[in-house]
Structure formats: C-alpha cells, structure tokens
Amino acid sequence: MEHLYNDGYEDWTRYTYVVMLKKYYRWKLKTLPEYIEKLNIKIRDNGKSPDDLLSFQEVKKQIESSKNARDRALISMLFDSG
C-alpha cells in the first residue's frame, strides 16, 4: 500500500486498488481484517466544471473535420462513452 502513496498514483487508482483488495479479502477470508477494513481513499475534486468540457457543437466540428472514417468513429465513440 505504501507504493500507492509514494509513486504518484491518482486518487481514483488508489480507490480502485483498495476496492479490489477488499473484494479479494471478502472472497478469500469471508471477512475483512481490521487493517483492511479501515482503508479509505478520499477522492479530491479535480477542479473541473461542466463548462470546462467540450460542448456537443465542438465535438460535432471535430467529427466533421476528421479526414477518415476511423477518426470520426473514434471521436464519436469517446464522446458517447463519456
């Protein structure tokens, strides 16, 4: 766990690691050891507001200006998946 805090991982990476660790212990031991149960990761706000994101019109312009079908499909898929 120490390397998660010292190696520059993002909060969501640490959070996912702890969730998977807890699931493993629940599956393997049927209970959580106290030191695992106390693990909690706080997710900090990234400071981005919805206004900082691309609008539908901006994404549509990117799709229309793409030179090939692969790029149009990739941009569309990324936008649709959030």
PDB file of N, CA, C and O in Angstrom, chain B, residues numbered from 101:
ATOM      1  N   MET B 101       0.821  -1.192   0.000  1.00  0.00           N
ATOM      2  CA  MET B 101       0.000   0.000   0.000  1.00  0.00           C
ATOM      3  C   MET B 101       0.863   1.253   0.000  1.00  0.00           C
ATOM      4  O   MET B 101       0.460   2.291  -0.525  1.00  0.00           O
ATOM      5  N   GLU B 102       2.017   1.156   0.574  1.00  0.00           N
ATOM      6  CA  GLU B 102       2.883   2.335   0.655  1.00  0.00           C
ATOM      7  C   GLU B 102       3.259   2.862  -0.729  1.00  0.00           C
ATOM      8  O   GLU B 102       3.342   4.074  -0.929  1.00  0.00           O
ATOM      9  N   HIS B 103       3.489   1.956  -1.686  1.00  0.00           N
ATOM     10  CA  HIS B 103       3.874   2.405  -3.027  1.00  0.00           C
ATOM     11  C   HIS B 103       2.743   3.157  -3.714  1.00  0.00           C
ATOM     12  O   HIS B 103       3.010   3.974  -4.595  1.00  0.00           O
ATOM     13  N   LEU B 104       1.484   2.908  -3.340  1.00  0.00           N
ATOM     14  CA  LEU B 104       0.372   3.647  -3.929  1.00  0.00           C
ATOM     15  C   LEU B 104       0.428   5.131  -3.581  1.00  0.00           C
ATOM     16  O   LEU B 104       0.014   5.978  -4.372  1.00  0.00           O
ATOM     17  N   TYR B 105       0.939   5.436  -2.403  1.00  0.00           N
ATOM     18  CA  TYR B 105       1.001   6.819  -1.967  1.00  0.00           C
ATOM     19  C   TYR B 105       2.300   7.499  -2.377  1.00  0.00           C
ATOM     20  O   TYR B 105       2.338   8.719  -2.534  1.00  0.00           O
ATOM     21  N   ASN B 106       3.353   6.729  -2.549  1.00  0.00           N
ATOM     22  CA  ASN B 106       4.667   7.315  -2.827  1.00  0.00           C
ATOM     23  C   ASN B 106       5.015   7.369  -4.308  1.00  0.00           C
ATOM     24  O   ASN B 106       5.945   8.082  -4.686  1.00  0.00           O
ATOM     25  N   ASP B 107       4.303   6.641  -5.154  1.00  0.00           N
ATOM     26  CA  ASP B 107       4.667   6.569  -6.566  1.00  0.00           C
ATOM     27  C   ASP B 107       3.821   7.472  -7.461  1.00  0.00           C
ATOM     28  O   ASP B 107       3.860   7.331  -8.683  1.00  0.00           O
ATOM     29  N   GLY B 108       3.069   8.382  -6.886  1.00  0.00           N
ATOM     30  CA  GLY B 108       2.347   9.366  -7.677  1.00  0.00           C
ATOM     31  C   GLY B 108       1.068   8.881  -8.334  1.00  0.00           C
ATOM     32  O   GLY B 108       0.642   9.452  -9.338  1.00  0.00           O
ATOM     33  N   TYR B 109       0.445   7.842  -7.794  1.00  0.00           N
ATOM     34  CA  TYR B 109      -0.819   7.376  -8.353  1.00  0.00           C
ATOM     35  C   TYR B 109      -1.924   8.382  -8.061  1.00  0.00           C
ATOM     36  O   TYR B 109      -1.892   9.074  -7.044  1.00  0.00           O
ATOM     37  N   GLU B 110      -2.890   8.455  -8.952  1.00  0.00           N
ATOM     38  CA  GLU B 110      -4.042   9.333  -8.760  1.00  0.00           C
ATOM     39  C   GLU B 110      -4.992   8.723  -7.738  1.00  0.00           C
ATOM     40  O   GLU B 110      -4.925   7.533  -7.432  1.00  0.00           O
ATOM     41  N   ASP B 111      -5.883   9.573  -7.215  1.00  0.00           N
ATOM     42  CA  ASP B 111      -6.837   9.125  -6.197  1.00  0.00           C
ATOM     43  C   ASP B 111      -7.712   7.981  -6.689  1.00  0.00           C
ATOM     44  O   ASP B 111      -7.974   7.034  -5.946  1.00  0.00           O
ATOM     45  N   TRP B 112      -8.167   8.063  -7.941  1.00  0.00           N
ATOM     46  CA  TRP B 112      -9.048   7.009  -8.460  1.00  0.00           C
ATOM     47  C   TRP B 112      -8.311   5.682  -8.592  1.00  0.00           C
ATOM     48  O   TRP B 112      -8.916   4.625  -8.406  1.00  0.00           O
ATOM     49  N   THR B 113      -7.036   5.713  -8.904  1.00  0.00           N
ATOM     50  CA  THR B 113      -6.251   4.478  -8.987  1.00  0.00           C
ATOM     51  C   THR B 113      -6.137   3.848  -7.606  1.00  0.00           C
ATOM     52  O   THR B 113      -6.330   2.642  -7.449  1.00  0.00           O
ATOM     53  N   ARG B 114      -5.826   4.659  -6.613  1.00  0.00           N
ATOM     54  CA  ARG B 114      -5.741   4.147  -5.233  1.00  0.00           C
ATOM     55  C   ARG B 114      -7.094   3.622  -4.769  1.00  0.00           C
ATOM     56  O   ARG B 114      -7.168   2.572  -4.131  1.00  0.00           O
ATOM     57  N   TYR B 115      -8.167   4.349  -5.089  1.00  0.00           N
ATOM     58  CA  TYR B 115      -9.505   3.938  -4.697  1.00  0.00           C
ATOM     59  C   TYR B 115      -9.852   2.571  -5.295  1.00  0.00           C
ATOM     60  O   TYR B 115     -10.350   1.691  -4.593  1.00  0.00           O
ATOM     61  N   THR B 116      -9.589   2.400  -6.587  1.00  0.00           N
ATOM     62  CA  THR B 116      -9.885   1.140  -7.266  1.00  0.00           C
ATOM     63  C   THR B 116      -9.067  -0.001  -6.668  1.00  0.00           C
ATOM     64  O   THR B 116      -9.581  -1.105  -6.485  1.00  0.00           O
ATOM     65  N   TYR B 117      -7.814   0.259  -6.367  1.00  0.00           N
ATOM     66  CA  TYR B 117      -6.948  -0.755  -5.761  1.00  0.00           C
ATOM     67  C   TYR B 117      -7.516  -1.206  -4.416  1.00  0.00           C
ATOM     68  O   TYR B 117      -7.554  -2.404  -4.134  1.00  0.00           O
ATOM     69  N   VAL B 118      -7.953  -0.268  -3.590  1.00  0.00           N
ATOM     70  CA  VAL B 118      -8.498  -0.608  -2.267  1.00  0.00           C
ATOM     71  C   VAL B 118      -9.803  -1.380  -2.413  1.00  0.00           C
ATOM     72  O   VAL B 118     -10.035  -2.337  -1.674  1.00  0.00           O
ATOM     73  N   VAL B 119     -10.659  -0.983  -3.353  1.00  0.00           N
ATOM     74  CA  VAL B 119     -11.924  -1.698  -3.573  1.00  0.00           C
ATOM     75  C   VAL B 119     -11.651  -3.147  -3.970  1.00  0.00           C
ATOM     76  O   VAL B 119     -12.284  -4.063  -3.444  1.00  0.00           O
ATOM     77  N   MET B 120     -10.718  -3.361  -4.889  1.00  0.00           N
ATOM     78  CA  MET B 120     -10.392  -4.719  -5.325  1.00  0.00           C
ATOM     79  C   MET B 120      -9.761  -5.537  -4.192  1.00  0.00           C
ATOM     80  O   MET B 120     -10.023  -6.732  -4.061  1.00  0.00           O
ATOM     81  N   LEU B 121      -8.941  -4.892  -3.389  1.00  0.00           N
ATOM     82  CA  LEU B 121      -8.326  -5.564  -2.245  1.00  0.00           C
ATOM     83  C   LEU B 121      -9.392  -6.022  -1.256  1.00  0.00           C
ATOM     84  O   LEU B 121      -9.336  -7.144  -0.753  1.00  0.00           O
ATOM     85  N   LYS B 122     -10.355  -5.160  -0.981  1.00  0.00           N
ATOM     86  CA  LYS B 122     -11.437  -5.525  -0.064  1.00  0.00           C
ATOM     87  C   LYS B 122     -12.291  -6.655  -0.637  1.00  0.00           C
ATOM     88  O   LYS B 122     -12.697  -7.554   0.100  1.00  0.00           O
ATOM     89  N   LYS B 123     -12.567  -6.619  -1.936  1.00  0.00           N
ATOM     90  CA  LYS B 123     -13.335  -7.701  -2.560  1.00  0.00           C
ATOM     91  C   LYS B 123     -12.588  -9.028  -2.460  1.00  0.00           C
ATOM     92  O   LYS B 123     -13.190 -10.069  -2.196  1.00  0.00           O
ATOM     93  N   TYR B 124     -11.286  -8.982  -2.671  1.00  0.00           N
ATOM     94  CA  TYR B 124     -10.492 -10.202  -2.586  1.00  0.00           C
ATOM     95  C   TYR B 124     -10.553 -10.791  -1.176  1.00  0.00           C
ATOM     96  O   TYR B 124     -10.781 -11.989  -1.008  1.00  0.00           O
ATOM     97  N   TYR B 125     -10.350  -9.948  -0.168  1.00  0.00           N
ATOM     98  CA  TYR B 125     -10.373 -10.452   1.209  1.00  0.00           C
ATOM     99  C   TYR B 125     -11.753 -10.981   1.584  1.00  0.00           C
ATOM    100  O   TYR B 125     -11.855 -11.985   2.289  1.00  0.00           O
ATOM    101  N   ARG B 126     -12.817 -10.321   1.125  1.00  0.00           N
ATOM    102  CA  ARG B 126     -14.160 -10.837   1.411  1.00  0.00           C
ATOM    103  C   ARG B 126     -14.372 -12.196   0.758  1.00  0.00           C
ATOM    104  O   ARG B 126     -15.009 -13.075   1.338  1.00  0.00           O
ATOM    105  N   TRP B 127     -13.838 -12.370  -0.448  1.00  0.00           N
ATOM    106  CA  TRP B 127     -13.975 -13.651  -1.145  1.00  0.00           C
ATOM    107  C   TRP B 127     -13.117 -14.730  -0.483  1.00  0.00           C
ATOM    108  O   TRP B 127     -13.596 -15.838  -0.244  1.00  0.00           O
ATOM    109  N   LYS B 128     -11.872 -14.420  -0.190  1.00  0.00           N
ATOM    110  CA  LYS B 128     -10.922 -15.410   0.311  1.00  0.00           C
ATOM    111  C   LYS B 128     -11.166 -15.752   1.778  1.00  0.00           C
ATOM    112  O   LYS B 128     -11.216 -16.927   2.143  1.00  0.00           O
ATOM    113  N   LEU B 129     -11.317 -14.728   2.620  1.00  0.00           N
ATOM    114  CA  LEU B 129     -11.427 -14.956   4.060  1.00  0.00           C
ATOM    115  C   LEU B 129     -12.863 -14.871   4.588  1.00  0.00           C
ATOM    116  O   LEU B 129     -13.126 -15.199   5.745  1.00  0.00           O
ATOM    117  N   LYS B 130     -13.785 -14.431   3.732  1.00  0.00           N
ATOM    118  CA  LYS B 130     -15.191 -14.230   4.109  1.00  0.00           C
ATOM    119  C   LYS B 130     -15.376 -13.106   5.118  1.00  0.00           C
ATOM    120  O   LYS B 130     -16.496 -12.857   5.564  1.00  0.00           O
ATOM    121  N   THR B 131     -14.311 -12.432   5.479  1.00  0.00           N
ATOM    122  CA  THR B 131     -14.368 -11.296   6.390  1.00  0.00           C
ATOM    123  C   THR B 131     -13.165 -10.406   6.108  1.00  0.00           C
ATOM    124  O   THR B 131     -12.181 -10.842   5.510  1.00  0.00           O
ATOM    125  N   LEU B 132     -13.253  -9.175   6.537  1.00  0.00           N
ATOM    126  CA  LEU B 132     -12.144  -8.247   6.320  1.00  0.00           C
ATOM    127  C   LEU B 132     -11.312  -8.107   7.579  1.00  0.00           C
ATOM    128  O   LEU B 132     -11.859  -7.903   8.662  1.00  0.00           O
ATOM    129  N   PRO B 133      -9.996  -8.213   7.453  1.00  0.00           N
ATOM    130  CA  PRO B 133      -9.145  -7.893   8.599  1.00  0.00           C
ATOM    131  C   PRO B 133      -9.329  -6.420   8.960  1.00  0.00           C
ATOM    132  O   PRO B 133      -9.661  -5.602   8.101  1.00  0.00           O
ATOM    133  N   GLU B 134      -9.117  -6.092  10.202  1.00  0.00           N
ATOM    134  CA  GLU B 134      -9.350  -4.726  10.676  1.00  0.00           C
ATOM    135  C   GLU B 134      -8.529  -3.699   9.908  1.00  0.00           C
ATOM    136  O   GLU B 134      -9.030  -2.622   9.585  1.00  0.00           O
ATOM    137  N   TYR B 135      -7.267  -4.024   9.611  1.00  0.00           N
ATOM    138  CA  TYR B 135      -6.411  -3.056   8.920  1.00  0.00           C
ATOM    139  C   TYR B 135      -6.850  -2.831   7.473  1.00  0.00           C
ATOM    140  O   TYR B 135      -6.579  -1.772   6.907  1.00  0.00           O
ATOM    141  N   ILE B 136      -7.522  -3.810   6.868  1.00  0.00           N
ATOM    142  CA  ILE B 136      -8.055  -3.631   5.516  1.00  0.00           C
ATOM    143  C   ILE B 136      -9.379  -2.874   5.568  1.00  0.00           C
ATOM    144  O   ILE B 136      -9.661  -2.037   4.710  1.00  0.00           O
ATOM    145  N   GLU B 137     -10.175  -3.172   6.568  1.00  0.00           N
ATOM    146  CA  GLU B 137     -11.471  -2.513   6.705  1.00  0.00           C
ATOM    147  C   GLU B 137     -11.321  -1.006   6.909  1.00  0.00           C
ATOM    148  O   GLU B 137     -12.172  -0.234   6.467  1.00  0.00           O
ATOM    149  N   LYS B 138     -10.265  -0.594   7.562  1.00  0.00           N
ATOM    150  CA  LYS B 138     -10.047   0.824   7.850  1.00  0.00           C
ATOM    151  C   LYS B 138      -9.488   1.604   6.668  1.00  0.00           C
ATOM    152  O   LYS B 138      -9.413   2.831   6.726  1.00  0.00           O
ATOM    153  N   LEU B 139      -9.091   0.916   5.592  1.00  0.00           N
ATOM    154  CA  LEU B 139      -8.543   1.610   4.433  1.00  0.00           C
ATOM    155  C   LEU B 139      -9.635   2.393   3.724  1.00  0.00           C
ATOM    156  O   LEU B 139     -10.637   1.821   3.294  1.00  0.00           O
ATOM    157  N   ASN B 140      -9.448   3.675   3.603  1.00  0.00           N
ATOM    158  CA  ASN B 140     -10.378   4.537   2.881  1.00  0.00           C
ATOM    159  C   ASN B 140      -9.572   5.521   2.064  1.00  0.00           C
ATOM    160  O   ASN B 140      -8.564   6.053   2.528  1.00  0.00           O
ATOM    161  N   ILE B 141     -10.015   5.759   0.862  1.00  0.00           N
ATOM    162  CA  ILE B 141      -9.365   6.712  -0.028  1.00  0.00           C
ATOM    163  C   ILE B 141     -10.341   7.852  -0.279  1.00  0.00           C
ATOM    164  O   ILE B 141     -11.481   7.624  -0.684  1.00  0.00           O
ATOM    165  N   LYS B 142      -9.899   9.059  -0.043  1.00  0.00           N
ATOM    166  CA  LYS B 142     -10.734  10.225  -0.321  1.00  0.00           C
ATOM    167  C   LYS B 142     -10.389  10.743  -1.708  1.00  0.00           C
ATOM    168  O   LYS B 142      -9.221  10.952  -2.036  1.00  0.00           O
ATOM    169  N   ILE B 143     -11.410  10.944  -2.506  1.00  0.00           N
ATOM    170  CA  ILE B 143     -11.245  11.445  -3.864  1.00  0.00           C
ATOM    171  C   ILE B 143     -11.312  12.969  -3.807  1.00  0.00           C
ATOM    172  O   ILE B 143     -12.314  13.549  -3.389  1.00  0.00           O
ATOM    173  N   ARG B 144     -10.226  13.598  -4.236  1.00  0.00           N
ATOM    174  CA  ARG B 144     -10.202  15.060  -4.263  1.00  0.00           C
ATOM    175  C   ARG B 144     -10.917  15.569  -5.514  1.00  0.00           C
ATOM    176  O   ARG B 144     -10.922  14.911  -6.555  1.00  0.00           O
ATOM    177  N   ASP B 145     -11.502  16.719  -5.395  1.00  0.00           N
ATOM    178  CA  ASP B 145     -12.158  17.359  -6.531  1.00  0.00           C
ATOM    179  C   ASP B 145     -11.086  17.790  -7.526  1.00  0.00           C
ATOM    180  O   ASP B 145     -10.078  18.379  -7.135  1.00  0.00           O
ATOM    181  N   ASN B 146     -11.294  17.505  -8.794  1.00  0.00           N
ATOM    182  CA  ASN B 146     -10.283  17.845  -9.797  1.00  0.00           C
ATOM    183  C   ASN B 146     -10.377  19.295 -10.260  1.00  0.00           C
ATOM    184  O   ASN B 146      -9.550  19.735 -11.058  1.00  0.00           O
ATOM    185  N   GLY B 147     -11.361  20.041  -9.780  1.00  0.00           N
ATOM    186  CA  GLY B 147     -11.469  21.452 -10.103  1.00  0.00           C
ATOM    187  C   GLY B 147     -12.081  21.754 -11.448  1.00  0.00           C
ATOM    188  O   GLY B 147     -12.117  22.915 -11.855  1.00  0.00           O
ATOM    189  N   LYS B 148     -12.561  20.754 -12.151  1.00  0.00           N
ATOM    190  CA  LYS B 148     -13.155  20.969 -13.470  1.00  0.00           C
ATOM    191  C   LYS B 148     -14.668  21.089 -13.326  1.00  0.00           C
ATOM    192  O   LYS B 148     -15.307  20.320 -12.608  1.00  0.00           O
ATOM    193  N   SER B 149     -15.212  22.057 -14.016  1.00  0.00           N
ATOM    194  CA  SER B 149     -16.664  22.213 -14.033  1.00  0.00           C
ATOM    195  C   SER B 149     -17.183  21.733 -15.385  1.00  0.00           C
ATOM    196  O   SER B 149     -16.399  21.591 -16.324  1.00  0.00           O
ATOM    197  N   PRO B 150     -18.475  21.481 -15.502  1.00  0.00           N
ATOM    198  CA  PRO B 150     -19.014  21.059 -16.802  1.00  0.00           C
ATOM    199  C   PRO B 150     -18.730  22.067 -17.921  1.00  0.00           C
ATOM    200  O   PRO B 150     -18.670  21.694 -19.093  1.00  0.00           O
ATOM    201  N   ASP B 151     -18.557  23.335 -17.562  1.00  0.00           N
ATOM    202  CA  ASP B 151     -18.251  24.346 -18.572  1.00  0.00           C
ATOM    203  C   ASP B 151     -16.862  24.164 -19.176  1.00  0.00           C
ATOM    204  O   ASP B 151     -16.596  24.652 -20.275  1.00  0.00           O
ATOM    205  N   ASP B 152     -15.967  23.460 -18.464  1.00  0.00           N
ATOM    206  CA  ASP B 152     -14.613  23.225 -18.964  1.00  0.00           C
ATOM    207  C   ASP B 152     -14.568  22.108 -20.012  1.00  0.00           C
ATOM    208  O   ASP B 152     -13.559  21.943 -20.697  1.00  0.00           O
ATOM    209  N   LEU B 153     -15.645  21.350 -20.137  1.00  0.00           N
ATOM    210  CA  LEU B 153     -15.682  20.227 -21.065  1.00  0.00           C
ATOM    211  C   LEU B 153     -16.087  20.689 -22.452  1.00  0.00           C
ATOM    212  O   LEU B 153     -16.578  21.804 -22.632  1.00  0.00           O
ATOM    213  N   LEU B 154     -15.878  19.826 -23.420  1.00  0.00           N
ATOM    214  CA  LEU B 154     -16.271  20.152 -24.791  1.00  0.00           C
ATOM    215  C   LEU B 154     -17.784  20.123 -24.934  1.00  0.00           C
ATOM    216  O   LEU B 154     -18.458  19.274 -24.350  1.00  0.00           O
ATOM    217  N   SER B 155     -18.312  21.058 -25.714  1.00  0.00           N
ATOM    218  CA  SER B 155     -19.752  21.072 -25.983  1.00  0.00           C
ATOM    219  C   SER B 155     -20.061  20.117 -27.144  1.00  0.00           C
ATOM    220  O   SER B 155     -19.160  19.660 -27.848  1.00  0.00           O
ATOM    221  N   PHE B 156     -21.334  19.834 -27.324  1.00  0.00           N
ATOM    222  CA  PHE B 156     -21.749  18.956 -28.410  1.00  0.00           C
ATOM    223  C   PHE B 156     -21.343  19.548 -29.763  1.00  0.00           C
ATOM    224  O   PHE B 156     -20.907  18.822 -30.655  1.00  0.00           O
ATOM    225  N   GLN B 157     -21.487  20.855 -29.909  1.00  0.00           N
ATOM    226  CA  GLN B 157     -21.137  21.510 -31.168  1.00  0.00           C
ATOM    227  C   GLN B 157     -19.636  21.399 -31.453  1.00  0.00           C
ATOM    228  O   GLN B 157     -19.239  21.205 -32.602  1.00  0.00           O
ATOM    229  N   GLU B 158     -18.806  21.520 -30.424  1.00  0.00           N
ATOM    230  CA  GLU B 158     -17.359  21.390 -30.616  1.00  0.00           C
ATOM    231  C   GLU B 158     -16.975  19.974 -31.036  1.00  0.00           C
ATOM    232  O   GLU B 158     -16.112  19.783 -31.893  1.00  0.00           O
ATOM    233  N   VAL B 159     -17.619  18.995 -30.429  1.00  0.00           N
ATOM    234  CA  VAL B 159     -17.342  17.603 -30.794  1.00  0.00           C
ATOM    235  C   VAL B 159     -17.828  17.333 -32.214  1.00  0.00           C
ATOM    236  O   VAL B 159     -17.165  16.634 -32.980  1.00  0.00           O
ATOM    237  N   LYS B 160     -18.977  17.882 -32.558  1.00  0.00           N
ATOM    238  CA  LYS B 160     -19.512  17.707 -33.908  1.00  0.00           C
ATOM    239  C   LYS B 160     -18.561  18.307 -34.954  1.00  0.00           C
ATOM    240  O   LYS B 160     -18.367  17.726 -36.022  1.00  0.00           O
ATOM    241  N   LYS B 161     -17.971  19.463 -34.647  1.00  0.00           N
ATOM    242  CA  LYS B 161     -16.992  20.084 -35.551  1.00  0.00           C
ATOM    243  C   LYS B 161     -15.765  19.191 -35.723  1.00  0.00           C
ATOM    244  O   LYS B 161     -15.241  19.048 -36.828  1.00  0.00           O
ATOM    245  N   GLN B 162     -15.312  18.590 -34.618  1.00  0.00           N
ATOM    246  CA  GLN B 162     -14.163  17.679 -34.700  1.00  0.00           C
ATOM    247  C   GLN B 162     -14.479  16.477 -35.579  1.00  0.00           C
ATOM    248  O   GLN B 162     -13.651  16.057 -36.387  1.00  0.00           O
ATOM    249  N   ILE B 163     -15.669  15.928 -35.421  1.00  0.00           N
ATOM    250  CA  ILE B 163     -16.071  14.766 -36.226  1.00  0.00           C
ATOM    251  C   ILE B 163     -16.134  15.143 -37.704  1.00  0.00           C
ATOM    252  O   ILE B 163     -15.648  14.408 -38.563  1.00  0.00           O
ATOM    253  N   GLU B 164     -16.733  16.287 -37.986  1.00  0.00           N
ATOM    254  CA  GLU B 164     -16.878  16.724 -39.379  1.00  0.00           C
ATOM    255  C   GLU B 164     -15.537  17.064 -40.022  1.00  0.00           C
ATOM    256  O   GLU B 164     -15.376  16.902 -41.231  1.00  0.00           O
ATOM    257  N   SER B 165     -14.577  17.531 -39.233  1.00  0.00           N
ATOM    258  CA  SER B 165     -13.280  17.908 -39.794  1.00  0.00           C
ATOM    259  C   SER B 165     -12.291  16.742 -39.867  1.00  0.00           C
ATOM    260  O   SER B 165     -11.177  16.901 -40.366  1.00  0.00           O
ATOM    261  N   SER B 166     -12.698  15.578 -39.371  1.00  0.00           N
ATOM    262  CA  SER B 166     -11.828  14.399 -39.439  1.00  0.00           C
ATOM    263  C   SER B 166     -11.667  13.954 -40.882  1.00  0.00           C
ATOM    264  O   SER B 166     -12.593  14.054 -41.686  1.00  0.00           O
ATOM    265  N   LYS B 167     -10.473  13.460 -41.197  1.00  0.00           N
ATOM    266  CA  LYS B 167     -10.168  13.116 -42.582  1.00  0.00           C
ATOM    267  C   LYS B 167     -10.568  11.702 -42.976  1.00  0.00           C
ATOM    268  O   LYS B 167     -10.710  11.405 -44.163  1.00  0.00           O
ATOM    269  N   ASN B 168     -10.749  10.836 -42.003  1.00  0.00           N
ATOM    270  CA  ASN B 168     -11.116   9.461 -42.371  1.00  0.00           C
ATOM    271  C   ASN B 168     -12.154   8.896 -41.400  1.00  0.00           C
ATOM    272  O   ASN B 168     -12.400   9.448 -40.328  1.00  0.00           O
ATOM    273  N   ALA B 169     -12.740   7.803 -41.803  1.00  0.00           N
ATOM    274  CA  ALA B 169     -13.826   7.196 -41.036  1.00  0.00           C
ATOM    275  C   ALA B 169     -13.349   6.691 -39.673  1.00  0.00           C
ATOM    276  O   ALA B 169     -14.095   6.739 -38.694  1.00  0.00           O
ATOM    277  N   ARG B 170     -12.119   6.210 -39.613  1.00  0.00           N
ATOM    278  CA  ARG B 170     -11.592   5.707 -38.342  1.00  0.00           C
ATOM    279  C   ARG B 170     -11.572   6.808 -37.288  1.00  0.00           C
ATOM    280  O   ARG B 170     -12.000   6.591 -36.155  1.00  0.00           O
ATOM    281  N   ASP B 171     -11.073   7.998 -37.658  1.00  0.00           N
ATOM    282  CA  ASP B 171     -11.009   9.103 -36.712  1.00  0.00           C
ATOM    283  C   ASP B 171     -12.407   9.566 -36.296  1.00  0.00           C
ATOM    284  O   ASP B 171     -12.639   9.869 -35.125  1.00  0.00           O
ATOM    285  N   ARG B 172     -13.335   9.622 -37.251  1.00  0.00           N
ATOM    286  CA  ARG B 172     -14.717  10.002 -36.930  1.00  0.00           C
ATOM    287  C   ARG B 172     -15.325   9.005 -35.944  1.00  0.00           C
ATOM    288  O   ARG B 172     -15.991   9.395 -34.985  1.00  0.00           O
ATOM    289  N   ALA B 173     -15.092   7.722 -36.187  1.00  0.00           N
ATOM    290  CA  ALA B 173     -15.629   6.685 -35.295  1.00  0.00           C
ATOM    291  C   ALA B 173     -15.008   6.786 -33.904  1.00  0.00           C
ATOM    292  O   ALA B 173     -15.707   6.646 -32.900  1.00  0.00           O
ATOM    293  N   LEU B 174     -13.711   7.026 -33.844  1.00  0.00           N
ATOM    294  CA  LEU B 174     -13.033   7.120 -32.551  1.00  0.00           C
ATOM    295  C   LEU B 174     -13.537   8.317 -31.751  1.00  0.00           C
ATOM    296  O   LEU B 174     -13.834   8.187 -30.563  1.00  0.00           O
ATOM    297  N   ILE B 175     -13.632   9.468 -32.384  1.00  0.00           N
ATOM    298  CA  ILE B 175     -14.121  10.666 -31.684  1.00  0.00           C
ATOM    299  C   ILE B 175     -15.556  10.461 -31.233  1.00  0.00           C
ATOM    300  O   ILE B 175     -15.904  10.828 -30.110  1.00  0.00           O
ATOM    301  N   SER B 176     -16.397   9.881 -32.085  1.00  0.00           N
ATOM    302  CA  SER B 176     -17.795   9.616 -31.738  1.00  0.00           C
ATOM    303  C   SER B 176     -17.894   8.665 -30.554  1.00  0.00           C
ATOM    304  O   SER B 176     -18.671   8.895 -29.628  1.00  0.00           O
ATOM    305  N   MET B 177     -17.112   7.606 -30.586  1.00  0.00           N
ATOM    306  CA  MET B 177     -17.141   6.625 -29.511  1.00  0.00           C
ATOM    307  C   MET B 177     -16.688   7.238 -28.191  1.00  0.00           C
ATOM    308  O   MET B 177     -17.306   6.997 -27.154  1.00  0.00           O
ATOM    309  N   LEU B 178     -15.625   8.022 -28.218  1.00  0.00           N
ATOM    310  CA  LEU B 178     -15.132   8.662 -26.990  1.00  0.00           C
ATOM    311  C   LEU B 178     -16.186   9.624 -26.420  1.00  0.00           C
ATOM    312  O   LEU B 178     -16.402   9.662 -25.208  1.00  0.00           O
ATOM    313  N   PHE B 179     -16.824  10.382 -27.276  1.00  0.00           N
ATOM    314  CA  PHE B 179     -17.848  11.322 -26.816  1.00  0.00           C
ATOM    315  C   PHE B 179     -19.042  10.578 -26.242  1.00  0.00           C
ATOM    316  O   PHE B 179     -19.543  10.945 -25.180  1.00  0.00           O
ATOM    317  N   ASP B 180     -19.503   9.544 -26.923  1.00  0.00           N
ATOM    318  CA  ASP B 180     -20.663   8.793 -26.461  1.00  0.00           C
ATOM    319  C   ASP B 180     -20.410   8.045 -25.154  1.00  0.00           C
ATOM    320  O   ASP B 180     -21.324   7.865 -24.351  1.00  0.00           O
ATOM    321  N   SER B 181     -19.168   7.610 -24.944  1.00  0.00           N
ATOM    322  CA  SER B 181     -18.862   6.844 -23.738  1.00  0.00           C
ATOM    323  C   SER B 181     -18.570   7.731 -22.534  1.00  0.00           C
ATOM    324  O   SER B 181     -18.429   7.237 -21.416  1.00  0.00           O
ATOM    325  N   GLY B 182     -18.482   9.013 -22.755  1.00  0.00           N
ATOM    326  CA  GLY B 182     -18.298   9.951 -21.655  1.00  0.00           C
ATOM    327  C   GLY B 182     -16.887  10.118 -21.261  1.00  0.00           C
ATOM    328  O   GLY B 182     -16.589  10.883 -20.344  1.00  0.00           O
TER     329      GLY B 182
END
